[in-house]
């Protein structure tokens, strides 16, 4: 490796870029028609749901599993689509 090249180390820790917060429209999860339900027994902690969630409302903890902030979840179903073990299913909003 030449002296001008920089060696990049792999990312070792998962750090969310942003967290949802209340904006001028208020909490935005109220218009949802379906919501994701997680089976933490099936969850393999792959973090794909957290990575692909477009509004960043999903958190995955190694010990406790997946938590979803329903105040801001739009019910888009992306998390359910990317889950490799089908631990997240979409159910009608009550």
C-alpha positions in Angstrom: 0.0 0.0 0.0 1.4 3.4 -1.0 1.7 6.2 1.6 -0.9 8.3 -0.2 -3.6 5.6 0.2 -5.7 5.6 3.3 -6.8 2.3 4.8 -10.5 2.4 5.9 -11.6 0.3 8.8 -15.0 -1.3 8.8 -17.8 0.3 10.9 -17.9 -1.6 14.2 -21.0 0.0 15.8 -24.4 0.7 14.5 -25.3 4.3 15.0 -28.6 5.8 13.8 -28.2 8.9 11.8 -31.3 10.7 13.2 -34.2 10.1 15.5 -37.8 11.1 14.7 -39.2 14.1 16.6 -42.3 16.1 16.6 -42.5 18.7 13.9 -45.0 21.3 12.9 -47.4 18.6 11.8 -47.3 16.9 15.2 -47.0 13.2 15.7 -47.4 11.6 12.3 -48.4 8.0 12.9 -52.1 8.6 13.3 -53.0 8.2 9.6 -51.6 4.6 9.4 -54.0 1.9 8.2 -51.7 -1.0 9.1 -49.0 -1.3 11.8 -46.0 -3.7 12.1 -46.1 -6.2 14.9 -42.8 -7.9 15.9 -42.3 -11.4 17.1 -39.1 -11.0 19.1 -38.8 -14.7 19.5 -38.3 -15.1 15.7 -36.1 -12.0 15.4 -32.5 -12.8 14.6 -31.2 -9.2 15.3 -30.1 -8.7 11.7 -30.9 -4.9 11.9 -32.4 -4.8 8.4 -35.7 -3.4 9.6 -33.8 -0.6 11.4 -31.6 0.1 8.5 -34.4 0.2 5.9 -37.1 2.0 7.9 -37.7 5.3 5.9 -38.7 7.3 9.0 -36.2 5.7 11.4 -38.7 4.7 14.1 -37.3 1.2 14.6 -34.6 0.3 17.2 -33.0 -3.2 17.5 -31.3 -4.0 20.8 -29.4 -7.3 21.1 -30.9 -8.1 24.5 -34.5 -6.9 24.1 -35.1 -7.1 20.3 -37.1 -4.7 18.2 -39.1 -1.7 19.4 -41.1 0.6 17.2 -42.2 4.2 17.9 -45.8 4.0 16.8 -46.3 7.8 17.3 -44.3 8.3 14.1 -44.6 4.9 12.2 -46.4 5.4 8.9 -47.3 1.7 8.4 -45.5 1.5 5.1 -44.5 -2.1 5.6 -40.9 -1.8 4.5 -39.7 -3.5 7.7 -42.0 -6.4 7.1 -40.8 -6.8 3.5 -37.1 -6.8 4.4 -37.3 -9.2 7.4 -35.5 -12.4 6.4 -37.3 -14.6 9.0 -40.8 -13.0 8.8 -40.6 -11.8 12.4 -42.5 -8.6 11.4 -46.1 -8.8 10.1 -48.5 -6.0 9.2 -51.9 -6.0 10.9 -54.8 -3.6 10.4 -54.8 -0.6 12.7 -57.5 -0.7 15.3 
